[in-house]
């Protein structure tokens, strides 16, 4: 029996030995393949795990047999391949670059072609979250690459052009220039994806936009007003959109686009992904509730350091009527001749006036504002971008998102009323690692806005020292507020007055600009009360020259300016009662006695004023403690009362000791336990107030203010409110509303909202008639169904066709229409195109292109197999 079992054991040992050798050879082959994969992946390309690795192994008895994919798994090959590539890249690549994001080859090739090597911090944080399908609200400083943050995931999601479905991505921009820039960047970055893009802008021909939408684009880049107009005209349904971007979202929601945005969001499907980007976004997402966010992720970078480190700021204290002269001096002498400068003004009238004024002085410039024709806006922006003019005068239209290459300087001719607007203005320079300078002309009534800006930025405002005092920390001139020498203003102003006297047109533009300035001052938002209080405490008369100007003058010129300043700042010590009065007069004697009695109060007041000026010279962003000021006032008032009056009758007060009174209260205030002290305002109150959409506190404060219910006089208020809404029109002889909107007609859209009837003017129907596009082309199935029974009835003599009476004079048979249908036209075009293709030798070109494509695949990420490699991998590839 043992002899019978020996051959069987020997056979099993031989089989085990053969199986062991086979496994050993398989391990060697796997090791060689993994080494080749690791060596190939060093050039930054993508890797693919071989699908037959598992099949190459010998199945053990306990392992299940391979089966077909179930309904839970995806049956398509492409999604599995995509997920495998992403998983492999995330596992292998640890550099934090674009390779580790698991992007497809066409998207990655476009990124490399654009020249991007390493993602910026905002790109590294937002792109993986958007790729996971989450709604993202992101904020980062200007010039940090936010456009690529939403374009790269969009390309990865859409993949290739789809001829069956409609538009699958929608990008909304607040201005036309920003939409044009996004369109250009989309074409450059998505060069190898083959996606089609349509641009829907106001000011362009609607016929061209109808034609662009008829070509079935994948991406729509639009401004809200024109998109609603086109959607209502075409009865456009956006049910295929799955990816929506609100670029510069805070500007979109505060520009008055509420009606248009609600209409656009109402046309979108339910499960779309929403992405919001801006350089200034508030922490409370209540203000973006209308955007339709679903469990959004908030990403806010650069909250503390909002300005770029490469940006230098300078503030010049100038009178309003001398701003044009200082602007001309800065453009001629301070800015380098080869540099380009953007000048921000308040209104379009300022833009026109300054453009003409600088042109008369020999400064080449162009201007842009919203009411300008779209063609003129494109021409002027192209002139400035290509270096044909050195200055571009714009309103806040160009403050958002524009990326002008090689821009070096920004000048705020009109100081912005909001801190975040200042961020967007100066964000046009110092982008993508470059340096830049921002000059701001500040009028005396704009100083509270300057203090608000520094509260918002969390920085200290540095005041320029007078010439006789040492200037500590103001040598560089960065962030310094200083005056402009009067001699500079006089020299430039003399030439400007000569130009104004010589030109009647300039005088008219100047008068219109002055009126516009008055209207702008009335309509701009008010600064915060604390900034108004601090601006009153600032002694601007003792402000020194700005370091940019003081370094350009010689010592004699500085002495002359110092003398003029001392004469201007001279303040007499004598009162009005002592001027031109002798020492024997009663008034002078009374004032001397009064001054002698109040000498301690006067000394304390002068000392307190001097301390306040020294404290405001290095202005800190935090407000002064009100307890200290109140204690000083009480102490000074007590001393003055006791000195003036010999007897004071009042309640018995505790006598202040060495450790009591105001000093003790100040010490207690300083020794406050910060671990348990709860302030009535959060630490980031000023920053969030500047970032909020309305500017007056946050959304919570607005909701609370709107929720107040006044129980007294409700009926009287409603009655007066109703009376105020109506006014008597003398021409119409009746009461009309003050808004003027009551006579405008409204139309109801499919979403149930009422919009202005001017959106529906049948321009689309006229365009279809002009292009000979019939409704039956778009509704072909319905027309064929309607036509079918008529043809059958006419042939048999029964049904609907037979019941219709035949008019006399017509032939008895069915008349064939001479108009070709859509299918006939397309068939004829395909036949002619095929003939032209064959005549030009298209087959040879096609085969050569296929060969080149195969070679590219072999050399690229998806062509791992060399020409010598055989087997299943090569067939699959």
Secondary structure, DSSP 4 states (H G I P E B T S, - for coil): -HHHHHHHHHHHHHHHHHHHHHHHHHHHHHHHHHHHHHHHGGGS------TTHHHHSPPPTTSPPP----SSS---HHHHHHHHHHHHHHHH--S-SGGGGT--HHHHHHHHHHT--S--HHHHHHHHHHHTT--EEEE--TTS-HHHHHHHHHHHHH-S--SSS---EEEE-SSHHHHHHHHHHHHHHTTTT---EEEE-TTS-HHHHHHHHHT--SEEEE-HHHHHHHHHHHT--BTT--EEEEETHHHHHHTT-HHHHHHHHHHB-TT-EEEEEESS--S-GGGGGGG--SS-EEEE-SSS--S-TTEEEEEEE--GGGHHHHHHHIIIIIS-TT--EEEE-SSHHHHHHHHHHHHHTT--EEEE-TTS-HHHHHHHHHHHHTTS-SEEEE-GGGGSS---TT--EEEESS--SSHHHHHHHHTTSS-TT--EEEEEEE-GGGHHHHHHHHHHHT-PEEEPPPTTS---S-SS-TTEEEEPPHHHHHHHHHHHHHHHHH-HHHHHHHHHHHHHHHHHHHHSPPPPHHHHHHHHH--GGG--B-HHHHTTS-HHHHHHHHHHHHHHT---SS-TTTTT--TTSHHHHHHHHHHHHTHHHHHHHHHHHHHHHHHHHEE-SSPPPHHHHHHHHHHHHHHHHHHH-S---SS--PPP-TTSHHHHHHHHHHT--TTT---SS-TTHHHHHHHSSSSSS-HHHHHHHHT----SSHHHHHHHHHHHTEEEETTTTEEEESSS-TTS-EEE-TTS-EEEGGG---HHHHHHHHTT--HHHHTHHHHHHHHHHHHHHHHHT-HHHHHSPPPTTS-SSPPPPSS--HHHHHHHHHHHHHHHHHHTTHHHHHHHHHHHHHHHHHHSTT----TT--SHHHHH-
